[in-house]
Amino acid sequence: MAIEFTDANFEELVIKSDKPVIVDFWAVWCGPCRMVGPIVQEIGEEYGEKAVVGKLDVDHNPETARKYSIRNIPTILFFKNGEVVDKQVGAVPKAVLAGKLDSLL
């Protein structure tokens, strides 16, 4: 299951996480985001306790989107030890995202 990240919980759930974290920056009006959303959900279910997987709505959480210079959505950032270690911009197949996450485990 994908967690809903917000400006308020981002530091606690992402930056302080002891597991790799995937953050899907998205918006309701974004067509490609609707294609990536179910993939992110699947990855969240499949990786369960091994990683933290979630989504951040850029319209409702502009502070975090601005902090990470999110200009295009969907953008998926991969965090490890509180740092961005990889990035994927645009819709891609599940295997691409899973492969990037696997390299962090």
RANOR-V830613 format. One record per run of one state. SS is the DSSP state (2 for helix, 1 for strand, 0 for the rest). FROM is the first residue (numbers start at 1). TO is the last residue. If there is no record, write none. Layout:
ss=SS from=FROM to=TO
ss=SS from=FROM to=TO
This chain:
ss=0 from=1 to=2
ss=1 from=3 to=5
ss=0 from=6 to=9
ss=2 from=10 to=15
ss=0 from=16 to=19
ss=1 from=20 to=26
ss=0 from=27 to=30
ss=2 from=31 to=50
ss=1 from=51 to=57
ss=0 from=58 to=61
ss=2 from=62 to=67
ss=0 from=68 to=74
ss=1 from=75 to=80
ss=0 from=81 to=82
ss=1 from=83 to=89
ss=0 from=90 to=93
ss=2 from=94 to=102
ss=0 from=103 to=105
